[in-house]
Amino acid sequence: MSESLNIYMLFEDLPVYPVLERAAVERLERIGRVVRPAGPAKVWTQEQLAAWLADADVVLTGWGAPRLSAELLAGATRLRFIGHCAGTVAPVVDLSAWQRGVTVVSANSAMSSQVAEWAVTLASMSLRRWGEVNRELRGPVGWRRSEPAARMDSITHQTVGILGLGDVGRWAVRMFNGFDCRVLVTAPESADVIAAAGGTKVELDRMLSESRVVSLHAPLNDQTRWIMNAERLARLADGAVLVNTARGRLIDHDALLAECRSGRLSAALDVTEPEPLPADHPLWKLDNVIVSPHCAGPVPRRQHQFGDRVVADLEAFLAGEPLRGRITRDKAAAMTQSK
């Protein structure tokens, strides 16, 4: 990189809770020339994007960024670093970027702790029978004397099953371990890798049958689509809780509805299929089902952490140091398949 480093911000930052706060922009300005093209991203033409990319050494993207297609990247001969100040790079960065030797990072790892935090929260709310107790609280009996209150439980010392050991799955293992849980993990990683993360590697059927809480953190692909079908849901023990903060299509919702209607299982869903659920969907009517509005990801007032992470990785890249948010081509391909 030369001293005349050109850094293009090709996304619309947020006015109230910006991803790149002033301090982060000042760090960028110490690195090189920061260019913020005028106007909303939706009005930028392909010709404008091509001209900016041809001049860019570094491109920062985020929510609302235009797609950096293979055609655009072919003309970006100076480009060496793409920093995505959000999660998945699949909608933004074409896979040809890696073939061209461009280093790509994202804030996915910084977001992951927030997703895992919500998964643990949903698990706790479900075990404490939030929907049922909330209904009783507004009734004449009072919740302390209600039957649901007598059946409340706690996460502590439970057996928890984790499906998938990506960034979010690793955080979930760590957080559930904080409650002295026995954590079983079903994932492609080796037993040694899973043990180092704090879990025990087991096959899916065993994980389902032994876990009081099952939390889904797998990518969506041909192997995982509808993985929680009627047969697998039936393997869950009576009273188990299924938490999904990953992708709605991991679960057969008709089969889940049948299990939850029977009262055998509880569910906490931050993602659904379809999304959002129609207003008349029967899952809304069940007290043992919690549905949240796909809010497990970034909390607006914490979004500056994502920009900070990307700027730190750019500084590390220029110094030849390891990158915390590096996205390999294989990981990007998995993200693309999981869209």
C-alpha positions as CSV (number, residue, x, y, z in Angstrom):
1,M,0.0,0.0,0.0
2,S,1.2,3.5,-0.8
3,E,0.9,6.5,1.5
4,S,-1.9,7.8,-0.7
5,L,-4.2,5.1,0.4
6,N,-7.8,5.7,-0.9
7,I,-10.5,4.4,1.4
8,Y,-14.0,4.4,-0.1
9,M,-17.1,4.1,2.2
10,L,-19.6,2.5,-0.1
11,F,-22.6,2.3,2.2
12,E,-25.0,4.6,3.9
13,D,-24.2,5.0,7.6
14,L,-27.0,5.5,10.1
15,P,-27.6,9.0,11.4
16,V,-28.6,8.1,15.0
17,Y,-26.4,5.1,15.8
18,P,-23.7,5.2,13.2
19,V,-21.6,2.1,12.5
20,L,-18.6,4.3,12.0
21,E,-18.4,6.9,14.8
22,R,-16.3,10.0,14.5
23,A,-13.4,8.4,16.4
24,A,-13.4,5.5,13.9
25,V,-13.4,7.8,10.9
26,E,-10.5,9.8,12.4
27,R,-8.5,6.5,12.6
28,L,-9.3,5.9,9.0
29,E,-8.2,9.5,8.1
30,R,-4.8,8.8,9.8
31,I,-4.4,5.8,7.4
32,G,-5.4,7.5,4.1
33,R,-7.9,9.6,2.2
34,V,-11.4,8.8,3.1
35,V,-14.0,9.2,0.4
36,R,-17.8,9.2,1.1
37,P,-19.6,9.4,-2.2
38,A,-22.6,11.8,-2.1
39,G,-26.2,10.6,-2.2
40,P,-27.9,7.4,-1.2
41,A,-26.4,4.2,-2.4
42,K,-29.6,3.3,-4.3
43,V,-29.0,6.1,-6.8
44,W,-25.3,5.3,-7.5
45,T,-24.8,4.1,-11.1
46,Q,-22.7,1.2,-12.2
47,E,-20.4,3.7,-14.0
48,Q,-19.9,5.7,-10.7
49,L,-19.2,2.5,-8.8
50,A,-16.7,1.4,-11.5
51,A,-14.9,4.7,-11.3
52,W,-14.7,4.6,-7.5
53,L,-13.5,1.0,-7.3
54,A,-10.8,1.7,-9.9
55,D,-9.5,4.4,-7.5
56,A,-9.9,2.4,-4.3
57,D,-7.3,0.6,-2.2
58,V,-9.8,-0.1,0.5
59,V,-13.5,-0.4,0.3
60,L,-15.8,-0.3,3.4
61,T,-19.3,-1.7,3.0
62,G,-22.3,-2.2,5.3
63,W,-26.1,-2.5,5.3
64,G,-27.4,-1.0,2.1
65,A,-24.2,-1.3,0.2
66,P,-24.3,-2.0,-3.5
67,R,-23.1,-5.4,-4.7
68,L,-19.5,-5.6,-5.7
69,S,-20.0,-7.8,-8.7
70,A,-17.4,-9.7,-10.7
71,E,-17.6,-7.1,-13.4
72,L,-17.0,-4.2,-11.0
73,L,-14.2,-6.0,-9.2
74,A,-12.5,-6.8,-12.5
75,G,-11.7,-3.1,-12.9
76,A,-10.6,-2.6,-9.2
77,T,-7.0,-3.2,-9.9
78,R,-5.8,-1.3,-6.8
79,L,-8.2,-2.9,-4.4
80,R,-6.6,-5.0,-1.7
81,F,-9.0,-4.9,1.3
82,I,-12.8,-5.0,1.7
83,G,-14.1,-4.4,5.2
84,H,-17.8,-5.2,5.7
85,C,-19.2,-3.4,8.7
86,A,-22.0,-5.9,9.1
87,G,-22.5,-9.7,9.2
88,T,-22.6,-11.9,6.1
89,V,-20.7,-10.7,3.0
90,A,-22.8,-12.8,0.7
91,P,-25.1,-10.1,-0.6
92,V,-22.2,-7.6,-1.2
93,V,-19.0,-9.3,-2.2
94,D,-18.7,-11.6,-5.3
95,L,-16.5,-14.7,-4.8
96,S,-14.2,-13.4,-7.5
97,A,-12.7,-11.0,-4.9
98,W,-10.8,-13.9,-3.4
99,Q,-9.5,-15.0,-6.8
100,R,-8.2,-11.5,-7.2
101,G,-6.3,-11.7,-3.9
102,V,-8.4,-9.2,-2.1
103,T,-8.5,-9.6,1.7
104,V,-12.1,-9.6,3.0
105,V,-13.1,-9.1,6.6
106,S,-16.5,-8.6,8.3
107,A,-17.9,-7.7,11.7
108,N,-19.7,-11.1,11.8
109,S,-17.7,-12.2,14.8
110,A,-18.6,-9.0,16.7
111,M,-22.3,-9.5,16.0
112,S,-22.2,-13.2,17.0
113,S,-22.1,-12.6,20.8
114,Q,-25.3,-10.5,20.5
115,V,-27.1,-13.3,18.6
116,A,-26.0,-15.9,21.1
117,E,-27.0,-13.7,24.0
118,W,-30.6,-13.6,22.6
119,A,-30.6,-17.3,22.2
120,V,-29.7,-17.8,25.8
121,T,-32.3,-15.2,26.8
122,L,-35.1,-17.0,24.8
123,A,-34.1,-20.3,26.3
124,S,-34.4,-18.9,29.8
125,M,-37.7,-17.2,29.1
126,S,-39.1,-20.5,27.7
127,L,-37.9,-22.6,30.7
128,R,-39.5,-20.1,33.0
129,R,-42.7,-20.4,30.9
130,W,-42.9,-16.7,30.1
131,G,-46.0,-16.9,27.9
132,E,-48.1,-19.0,30.3
133,V,-47.0,-17.1,33.4
134,N,-47.6,-13.7,31.7
135,R,-51.2,-14.8,30.9
136,E,-51.7,-15.9,34.5
137,L,-50.3,-12.7,35.8
138,R,-53.1,-10.8,34.1
139,G,-55.8,-13.3,35.4
140,P,-57.7,-13.6,38.6
141,V,-55.6,-16.4,40.2
142,G,-52.2,-14.6,40.2
143,W,-49.1,-16.1,38.8
144,R,-47.5,-17.4,42.1
145,R,-50.4,-19.8,42.6
146,S,-50.8,-20.8,38.9
147,E,-49.9,-24.2,37.5
148,P,-47.4,-22.8,35.0
149,A,-45.5,-21.0,37.8
150,A,-45.1,-24.3,39.6
151,R,-43.5,-25.7,36.4
152,M,-40.9,-22.9,35.9
153,D,-37.3,-24.1,35.4
154,S,-33.8,-22.6,35.1
155,I,-31.0,-22.9,32.6
156,T,-28.5,-23.7,35.3
157,H,-27.1,-27.3,35.2
158,Q,-29.3,-28.2,32.2
159,T,-28.1,-30.3,29.2
160,V,-28.0,-28.0,26.2
161,G,-27.7,-29.1,22.6
162,I,-26.0,-26.8,20.0
163,L,-26.5,-27.4,16.3
164,G,-23.6,-25.7,14.4
165,L,-20.3,-24.3,15.7
166,G,-19.8,-21.1,13.7
167,D,-19.1,-17.8,15.4
168,V,-22.6,-17.7,17.0
169,G,-22.4,-21.4,18.0
170,R,-19.1,-20.9,19.8
171,W,-20.5,-17.9,21.7
172,A,-23.6,-19.9,22.6
173,V,-21.4,-22.8,24.0
174,R,-19.4,-20.3,26.0
175,M,-22.5,-18.6,27.4
176,F,-24.4,-21.8,28.3
177,N,-21.2,-23.1,30.0
178,G,-21.4,-20.0,32.2
179,F,-24.6,-21.6,33.7
180,D,-22.7,-24.8,34.4
181,C,-24.6,-26.6,31.6
182,R,-23.6,-29.8,30.0
183,V,-23.2,-28.7,26.3
184,L,-23.6,-31.2,23.5
185,V,-22.6,-30.1,20.0
186,T,-23.5,-31.5,16.7
187,A,-21.3,-30.0,14.0
188,P,-18.8,-31.0,11.3
189,E,-15.8,-29.9,13.5
190,S,-13.6,-32.6,15.2
191,A,-14.2,-33.7,18.7
192,D,-11.0,-31.9,19.7
193,V,-12.1,-28.6,18.2
194,I,-15.5,-28.9,19.9
195,A,-13.9,-29.8,23.2
196,A,-11.6,-26.7,23.0
197,A,-14.7,-24.6,22.4
198,G,-16.3,-26.1,25.6
199,G,-18.6,-28.7,24.2
200,T,-18.8,-32.5,23.6
201,K,-19.2,-33.7,20.1
202,V,-22.2,-36.0,19.6
203,E,-24.4,-37.2,16.7
204,L,-27.6,-35.4,16.1
205,D,-30.0,-38.0,17.3
206,R,-28.2,-38.3,20.7
207,M,-28.0,-34.5,21.0
208,L,-31.8,-34.2,20.5
209,S,-32.8,-37.0,22.8
210,E,-30.5,-35.9,25.7
211,S,-31.0,-32.1,25.6
212,R,-33.5,-30.0,27.6
213,V,-32.7,-27.1,25.4
214,V,-31.7,-27.3,21.7
215,S,-30.4,-24.1,20.2
216,L,-30.0,-23.9,16.4
217,H,-26.9,-22.1,15.0
218,A,-26.3,-24.0,11.7
219,P,-26.1,-22.4,8.3
220,L,-28.8,-23.0,5.8
221,N,-27.8,-25.4,3.1
222,D,-28.9,-28.6,1.3
223,Q,-27.9,-30.6,4.4
224,T,-29.6,-28.5,7.0
225,R,-32.8,-27.3,5.2
226,W,-35.8,-28.6,7.2
227,I,-33.4,-30.6,9.4
228,M,-35.8,-30.2,12.3
229,N,-38.6,-32.2,10.7
230,A,-41.3,-34.2,12.4
231,E,-39.1,-37.3,12.9
232,R,-36.3,-35.3,14.6
233,L,-38.7,-33.1,16.7
234,A,-40.2,-36.4,18.0
235,R,-36.8,-37.3,19.3
236,L,-36.8,-34.4,21.7
237,A,-37.8,-35.3,25.3
238,D,-41.1,-34.1,26.7
239,G,-40.7,-30.6,28.0
240,A,-37.8,-29.7,25.8
241,V,-37.3,-26.2,24.4
242,L,-36.3,-25.5,20.8
243,V,-34.6,-22.1,20.1
244,N,-33.9,-20.8,16.6
245,T,-31.9,-17.6,16.0
246,A,-30.4,-19.0,12.8
247,R,-32.6,-19.5,9.7
248,G,-36.4,-20.2,9.6
249,R,-36.1,-23.0,7.1
250,L,-34.1,-25.2,9.5
251,I,-37.5,-26.1,11.0
252,D,-40.6,-27.7,9.6
253,H,-43.1,-25.3,11.1
254,D,-46.1,-27.5,10.5
255,A,-44.4,-30.3,12.5
256,L,-43.3,-27.8,15.2
257,L,-46.9,-26.5,15.5
258,A,-48.2,-30.0,16.1
259,E,-45.6,-30.6,18.9
260,C,-46.2,-27.3,20.5
261,R,-50.0,-27.6,20.3
262,S,-49.8,-30.9,22.1
263,G,-47.9,-29.1,24.9
264,R,-45.0,-31.6,24.6
265,L,-42.5,-29.0,23.4
266,S,-41.9,-25.3,23.7
267,A,-40.3,-23.1,21.1
268,A,-38.6,-19.7,20.9
269,L,-38.2,-18.4,17.4
270,D,-36.4,-15.3,16.3
271,V,-36.6,-16.4,12.7
272,T,-39.5,-18.1,11.0
273,E,-40.7,-19.5,7.7
274,P,-42.4,-17.5,6.3
275,E,-41.0,-14.3,7.8
276,P,-42.8,-12.5,9.3
277,L,-45.4,-15.0,10.3
278,P,-48.9,-14.1,9.0
279,A,-51.0,-12.4,11.7
280,D,-53.4,-15.4,11.7
281,H,-50.7,-18.1,12.0
282,P,-51.6,-20.5,14.8
283,L,-48.2,-20.3,16.5
284,W,-49.1,-16.8,17.7
285,K,-51.9,-18.3,19.8
286,L,-49.7,-20.7,21.8
287,D,-48.4,-19.6,25.2
288,N,-45.5,-22.0,24.9
289,V,-44.2,-20.4,21.8
290,I,-42.2,-17.1,21.9
291,V,-41.7,-15.3,18.6
292,S,-39.4,-12.3,18.4
293,P,-38.9,-10.0,15.3
294,H,-35.6,-11.2,14.0
295,C,-33.9,-9.0,16.5
296,A,-31.1,-11.4,17.7
297,G,-28.5,-9.5,15.7
298,P,-27.2,-6.0,16.1
299,V,-28.6,-3.8,18.8
300,P,-28.6,-0.3,17.2
301,R,-26.8,1.5,20.0
302,R,-24.0,-1.1,19.9
303,Q,-23.5,-0.9,16.1
304,H,-20.4,1.2,16.4
305,Q,-18.6,-2.0,17.6
306,F,-18.9,-3.4,14.1
307,G,-17.2,-0.4,12.6
308,D,-14.5,-0.5,15.3
309,R,-13.8,-4.1,14.5
310,V,-13.4,-3.5,10.8
311,V,-11.1,-0.5,11.3
312,A,-9.0,-2.5,13.8
313,D,-8.7,-5.2,11.2
314,L,-7.6,-2.7,8.5
315,E,-5.0,-1.4,10.9
316,A,-3.8,-5.0,11.6
317,F,-3.8,-5.7,7.8
318,L,-1.5,-2.8,7.1
319,A,0.8,-3.8,10.0
320,G,0.9,-7.5,8.8
321,E,-0.8,-8.7,11.9
322,P,-3.6,-11.4,12.3
323,L,-7.1,-10.4,11.4
324,R,-10.0,-11.2,13.8
325,G,-12.8,-10.9,11.2
326,R,-11.1,-12.5,8.2
327,I,-13.5,-14.2,5.8
328,T,-12.0,-17.0,3.8
329,R,-13.4,-17.9,0.4
330,D,-14.8,-21.2,1.8
331,K,-16.6,-19.3,4.5
332,A,-17.9,-16.8,2.0
333,A,-19.1,-19.6,-0.2
334,A,-21.0,-21.1,2.8
335,M,-22.5,-17.7,3.5
336,T,-23.6,-17.4,-0.1
337,Q,-25.3,-20.9,0.0
338,S,-27.0,-19.9,3.3
339,K,-28.7,-16.8,2.0
